[in-house]
Amino acid sequence: MTVNDLPVHPPVSPMLAKLARELPVDGDLLYEPKWDGFRCIVFRDGDDLELGSRNERPLTRYFPELVEALRAELPERCVLDGEIIIVGANGLDFDALQQRIHPAASRVRSLAELTPASFVAFDLLALGDVDLRETAFSERRTQLESSLAAVGPVVHVTPATRDASVAREWFSHFEGAGLDGVVAKRLELSYREGDRAMIKVKHQRTADCVVGGFRWHKQSGVGSLLLGLFGGDGQLRRVGICASFSAARRLELATELEAYQMKDPGGHPWHELEGEGMAASPEAAHSRWNSGSDLSWEPLRPELVCEVAYDHLQGARFRHATSFQRWRPDRDPGSCTFDQLDEPVPVDLATIFDS
């Protein structure tokens, strides 16, 4: 027997969510916290187990400790949709999660001991010989709760509520544990692979950032702006990127930034910065997810300030790409510090599963 003998077998493209700014309240809805981890479809058939990512690539080799726990805690034959997470000292630790995608098996084993992962289940696609994808979500949720009633401590069922006021409380309160919003699902919803059939509501705030550099788009113009904020030590720290510009805007940005490009990057505050997505030379590091991705960058004199919208902080960085709002010629770059960012009140992650 293999996972291909299950009624639902890999690859499966997970059902997705479209973004909304207000929590939906019309219709029969179930609300869940929005987890910040790696989306994962778990296929289990006896001892055979496979972890599939959102882009349908296997994750199994990167989480050996999770494979062992899933074999011990899950029903004998099932397919689950959920999220792989790592819990750190201050809640969800996405940086630690990213480190797990490493080509060296020895490094993976070491990290599995240092930063063990957990799995949060929020949908059931198959159980035994039954394909549940056409079944209403209300029934899938009921079977998920009953079939995983005895799991723990590595596997969890995500909390859920039909009360919009509770969901709003989760939205504001759980951010301190590293969660980044709330997901709403219609109770009559079938499992629609690859469709944005759910609704997600995420935090959105703005910040004024220094533009310390940019990357070229693979076709033409500027692909993304590299953002920085000044720390208490006066150093300009990288905090994330601003991306998703239209083709016309990419060309406009190339013109707007031309006067700020540095021919000699030796004096740039990020000149000797090494790490994921940055390098001390123009031949930048390649992405751990895509070794063919060009992450080289062009340094700019740190004189431009732009206002960006962001949804979530991971440590001292924007968790996702930000969206450009406007230039701020009235702001002095030195005034762009971390002090302007909201810091959620820390929350013990265990309280979420007790909700």
N, C-alpha and C positions, 0 to 999 in steps of 0.2 A: 504494500500500500504506500502511496505517496500523496502529497497534497494535491496533486492533479486528479486524484480520485474523489476529492470532495465535490459536493454539488456546486460550489463556487470555487474556482481555482485561479491561480495567478496567470497573468497580471490583472489587477483590478484598479481602475482609476477612481480614487475616492470622490465621493460627493462633496461639492464645495459650497461656499457661502458668498453671497454678494453683500457689499458694504452698505450700511445705513447709518445715519447720524442720530436717529431717534429710535428708541426701543419700540418695536411693533407690539400692538395690543389687540388688534382685530383678529378674530378667528380663534380656533382651538390650537394653542401654541404651548410648547414646552421649552423652557429656558434652561441653558446650561452655562457654566463658566467657560470662557474661551482659554484653552491651555496654550502655553507658549513652548512648543517642543517640536519633535519630528513627527509629522503625520505618518501613520503606519497601519497597514492592513496585516493582521496576523492570521496565518493559515496553519491549523494544527490537525494532523491526522495521526493519532498515536504518538510515536516517537518522532515522526517527521514534522518539522516545523519550519516555516519560512516567514520572514518579515519583509514586507514590500513597502517601499517609500511612496510618497505622493507622485513622483515621476516614474513610478513602476520599476525602479531599480531595487535590487535586494539590499537589505540592511543587516541581514542575519549575522554576517561575520564580524560586525562591529560591536555587537552586544551579546557576547557569549553568556554573561551572567543572567541576562534577561531571558534568553532562550531556555536556560535551566529552570528559571522560576515559572515561565509560562507552561512548560511541560508539567510542572508539579501542581499548578493552580487552575489551569483551564479545563473545561470539558474535553473528553477524549477526541471528539471530532467537532470542530467549529471554525468559523471565520469571523473575526472581529475587526471593527474599525475603531481606531483610537489614536493616542498620542504617546510617544516615548518622551519621558521627561527625566531630568536629573535635579534632585533637590539639594541645594547648597545651604550655606549658613544663613543666607538672606532670601530664601525662597527659591523659585525656579532659576536654574543656572544654565542659560542657553550657550554661553561661552564654553562651559565644560562639555556640553552636548556636542558642539561643533568639533571639539578636539578628538572626539571618538572616531571621526571619519579619517582614519589614518591607514596608510598602506602597510605598515609593519605590524605583523601579528603580535610580536612581543610587546609593542607599545599599546595595542588594543587590550591585551591581557592585563597589563599594568594599570591602565586607566579603569578597567572594569572593576578592579579592587579598590582604587582610590576614589572613583566617582561612579558608583553603581547606579544603574538606570532603573526606572520604574515604568509601568505601563498603565495609562488611564483609558479604560474602555468607554465608548459612548454609543456604539451601535453594534448590532448583531446581524450579520449577513447570511449565516448558515449555521445550523445546529444539527448534528447527526447527518442524516441523509436529506434534510429539508433545506431548500433554497428559500430564504426569507426576503429576498430583495423586493418582491412585489407585494409583500405584506405591509400593512400600514405601520407607521413608525410607533404608534401607541402599543401595538402588539409586540413589535420587535423590542421595545424598551422593557415591557413586562417580562419577556423571555430572557432578556439580558440580565435583569435584576435577579431572576430566579436561578438562572444557570450559573451565575457568578456570585451567589449569595455567600459562599464560604471562602472566597479568595482573600489573599493578604499574606504577607505584608507588602509584596512587590506589585501586585496587580490590584487596581482599584476600579470601581464603577463611578463615573463622574456624577456629582450631585445634579439634581434636576428639580425644577419647580414649575407649576402652572401659574404661580402668583407673580404678576408683573412687579409689584412693590418689592418682593424678595429679590427678584432679578436686578432691580435698580440698586438695591443695597449691595448685592454681590459686585455690581459694576464698580461702585466706588470703594468698597471695603477690600476686595480681594486683590486690587492692584498692588497692595503692599507685599503680597506673596509672589509677585511676578506674573500674575495673569493679566491679560491685556484686553478684557472686554467680556461680552456675553454673546452667546449664539441662541437664536430662536429657530425652532423647527415646528412645522405643522404636524399635528398628530396623525393626519391622514396620509402623510407623505410616504411614497414608496422610495426605495433606495435608487437614486438616479445617478449612475456613474458619470463622473466628469462634469455634471451640471451644477451651476450655482443655484441650487434649489433651497438653500438655507439662508438665513439672514444673520450677519454679524454686526455688532455695534461695538466700536472700538473707541478708546480715548483719543482726543485730538486737542493738542495745545500748540502754541507757537513759541518760537525762540529766535533771537537775533544772533547769527553766527558769522564768524570770519570765514571768508572763502580763501583757503590756503592753496588750492590747486584744482585741477580738473582732469578728466579723462576724455579722450576723443571717442566719438561714437564710431561703431564699425562701418557705418555708411558715410556720414559726413557731419561736420559740426561737433559741438560739445555734447558728450553723452551724459556726464554727471559732474557735479561740483563736489569737491572735498571740503568738508566743514570742520571748523575748529572753535573751541572755546578756551579762554584763559583760565588756568588753575590758580590756586592760592599762591603758588610759587612763581607766578608770572610766566609760565611756559604755556605755549599754545598747544593744546591737546586735541588730537583727532577725535571727533565725536560721531562721524557718520557721513552720509552722502545725500545729495539732493538730485533726483533723477526724474525720468518719465517726461521729457520735454517733447513737444511736437517737432517735426522736421524743420519747419520754418524757424521755431524758437531756437533750435540747436545752432542754426547758422547765425542768428542774431547774437547769441551768446559768444560765438567765436570772435565776432567783431568787437563786442563789448569788453572781452577779456584780453584782447591782444595787447593793449597798452600796459597791462600788469604782468605779462609773462617775464620770467627771469632767465636771461641768457646764461648766467652763472648761478646755479642753484646752491652753491656752497654755503651761502649765508642764510638759506631757508631753514626755519625751525624744525622741519621734518626731513632735512637732508640725509641724516644718518639713521632715520627711523626704519627698523626692519619689522616685519610681521605680516600676517595675512592681509594681502591686498596692498601692501606698501613695500618699498625697498629703498635702499640707499642709493640706487642707481636707476636710470630710466628703465632698465630691464627688470621690471617688477616681478614679484612672486606671482605664481599662478594660483588660481583658486583651487582649494582642496576638493571642491565639488566637480570642477571642470578644468582639467589640466590644460585644455586648449584656450582657456579664457585669458585674454590680454588685459592685465591689470596695471599696465604702465601708466604713469601720470605726469602731468606737466605742472611744475611749481609756479605759483603766483606770489607776487609781493602781498603780504597779509594786510591789505589796506581796504579791501571791499567787505561790506557787511550786507547780508541779506536776511530777510525774515523767512523762516520756513515753518511749516506745520508738521508736527510729529505726533505719534500716537503712544509710544511706549519707550521707556528707558530700560536698558539692560546694563546695570552697573553705571558706568560713566559714559555710555554710548547710546545713540538712538538704535533701537532694536531693528527697525525697518528703515528703508529709504524714506526721506522726508519729501515734502512737496514745496516747491518754490512759491512764495507769496508776493514778494516785492523786494527791490533794492532798498537799503536804508542809508542813504548818503548823510543823514543827520546823525548817525551813530558813530562814535569813535570806536575803532576796533578793540582798543584796550578795555572798553566797558562791557565787552561781550564775555561774561564770565558764567560759571556754573551756578552762581547765586540766583539767576533768573529762572532756573528750572524747578518745577514742583517736585518734591520728594514725598512719595506716598508713605503713609504710616506703616511700618513693618507689621506683617501678619504671619503667624505661625501657619505653615501650609497644612498641618494636621487638622486645623479647625475647619478647613474647607470640606474635607471628607466627613466631618461630623455634622455638616449642615443638613 
